[in-house]
Amino acid sequence: MASKLSDRWQTQALPLFAVREILDKPLEDETPQSRIKQIGMMNILYMMHQAHEKLTLSNIIEFTGMTRSGVLETMELLVKRGILTETLGKNSAGRGVARQFKLSPVVLEQLSAG
């Protein structure tokens, strides 16, 4: 059985991993403001994940109140970094395409190893 301290470390592992990946490995032509937005987005995505919310573009827009282009810009950088993966699925009406995001298997592997 895991201790309460172990549970706390597990809870903080993803946000700390994201901060390290984003700040220590800046992308070319990336601004400090963009990196801060990515860190904030990762915290929001983690909260949504913990609440068992699907990480769809629509859900993220609704949760954050950001514009579609603002969310897309940040999410695309997180995908480019390899922190997230993106898939295209059916929207809730079953007619259109919905962008869905998940934590990258590589990230999950690194978190479980650490």
Secondary structure, DSSP 4 states (H G I P E B T S, - for coil): ---HHHHHHHHHHHHHHHHHHHHHSPPTT--HHHHHHHHHHHHHHHHHHHTT---BHHHHHHHH---HHHHHHHHHHHHHHTSEEEEEEE-TTSSSEEEEEEE-HHHHHHHHH-
